[in-house]
Amino acid sequence: MNATANVMRALLVASALLLPAMAARGAELLMFERAGCVWCERWDREVAPGYDKTAEGRAAPLRRIDLGKGGAPEPGLAKPVRYTPTFVLVSEGCEIGRITGYLSNDTFWGLLGKMLADIEKSIERTSGLSATMEKQ
């Protein structure tokens, strides 16, 4: 196995262990798409059929937004979405990160795993702060 595959596998394993806490925090993966987008269609073939069955899919359920039908801008986004597909991970109404475009199954899962790990780091910091404040 190459180093990239090892890193992606490690991220996926870490995500699987950390994801239950994220689901309680209201994480959601927004997929901005448009009719005729060949990369959206490729993602639909390669990832979509099993997405909701994965730990990532349970932690950040997918919500599709059709840009071609004048999909309303989502509050909490760091910047407008211009390209499709664009995947935006939001938690508690705030953008955590985004993936612009779709290259491959491995790339998508690796990038999503990293974004979900970033949410977990935020949860750990918040929990630590909360515990410290309660002791005072």
C-alpha positions in Angstrom: 0.0 0.0 0.0 1.2 3.5 -0.7 1.5 6.2 2.0 -1.6 8.1 0.7 -3.8 5.0 1.1 -2.4 4.4 4.6 -3.2 8.0 5.6 -6.8 7.7 4.2 -7.4 4.4 6.0 -6.2 5.9 9.2 -8.5 8.9 8.8 -11.4 6.7 8.1 -10.7 4.5 11.2 -10.4 7.6 13.3 -13.6 9.1 11.9 -15.5 5.9 12.6 -14.5 6.1 16.3 -15.3 9.8 16.6 -18.4 10.2 14.6 -21.1 9.4 17.1 -20.4 12.6 19.0 -20.6 14.6 15.8 -24.0 13.5 14.9 -25.3 14.9 18.1 -23.8 18.3 17.2 -25.9 18.6 14.0 -23.3 18.0 11.4 -24.6 17.9 7.8 -22.9 17.6 4.4 -24.4 19.9 1.8 -24.0 18.8 -1.8 -24.4 21.6 -4.3 -25.2 20.2 -7.7 -26.6 21.1 -11.1 -28.3 19.2 -13.9 -25.8 18.0 -16.5 -22.8 18.1 -14.2 -20.8 15.0 -15.2 -18.8 15.0 -12.0 -22.0 15.1 -9.9 -23.2 12.1 -11.9 -19.9 10.3 -11.3 -20.2 11.0 -7.5 -23.7 9.7 -7.7 -22.5 6.4 -9.2 -19.4 5.9 -7.1 -20.2 7.3 -3.6 -23.9 8.1 -3.3 -25.3 4.5 -3.2 -23.5 3.7 0.1 -23.0 7.1 1.6 -25.8 7.0 4.2 -24.7 3.5 5.3 -21.2 4.7 6.3 -20.1 6.2 9.7 -19.5 9.4 7.9 -22.9 9.4 6.3 -24.5 8.9 9.7 -22.4 11.6 11.3 -23.1 14.1 8.5 -26.2 13.3 6.6 -26.3 14.4 3.0 -28.6 17.3 1.9 -28.6 18.1 -1.8 -29.1 21.6 -3.1 -29.7 22.2 -6.8 -27.9 25.4 -7.9 -29.7 25.2 -11.3 -33.1 25.7 -9.7 -31.9 28.8 -7.8 -31.1 27.0 -4.6 -31.2 29.6 -1.9 -27.9 30.6 -0.4 -27.3 28.7 2.8 -26.6 30.8 5.9 -23.3 30.2 7.6 -21.3 29.6 4.4 -17.9 31.2 4.3 -18.3 32.1 0.6 -20.7 31.5 -2.2 -20.7 28.2 -4.1 -19.9 28.6 -7.7 -18.9 25.1 -9.0 -20.5 21.7 -8.9 -20.2 19.5 -7.2 -19.3 21.3 -4.1 -19.6 19.6 -0.7 -19.8 21.8 2.3 -19.6 20.3 5.8 -21.6 22.4 8.3 -22.0 22.0 12.0 -24.3 24.0 14.2 -25.0 26.3 11.2 -21.4 27.1 10.5 -19.2 26.0 7.6 -16.4 23.7 8.8 -14.9 23.0 5.4 -15.6 22.3 1.8 -14.6 20.0 -1.1 -14.9 21.7 -4.5 -15.2 19.2 -7.3 -15.0 15.4 -7.3 -11.8 13.6 -8.5 -12.2 10.1 -7.1 -13.7 7.9 -4.4 -10.5 7.8 -2.4 -9.9 11.5 -2.6 -13.5 12.3 -1.5 -13.4 10.0 1.5 -9.9 11.2 2.5 -10.9 14.9 2.4 -14.3 14.2 4.2 -12.5 12.2 6.9 -10.1 15.1 7.5 -13.0 17.6 7.8 -14.9 15.3 10.2 -11.7 14.9 12.3 -11.5 18.8 12.5 -15.1 18.8 13.9 -14.1 16.3 16.5 -11.0 18.4 17.5 -13.4 21.3 18.0 -15.7 19.2 20.2 -12.7 18.0 22.3 -11.6 21.6 22.8 -15.1 22.8 23.7 -15.6 19.8 26.1 -12.3 20.5 27.8 -13.1 24.1 28.2 -16.5 23.3 29.6 -15.1 20.8 32.1 -12.5 23.4 33.2 -15.1 26.1 33.6 -17.4 23.8 35.7 -14.6 23.2 38.2 -14.1 26.9 38.9 
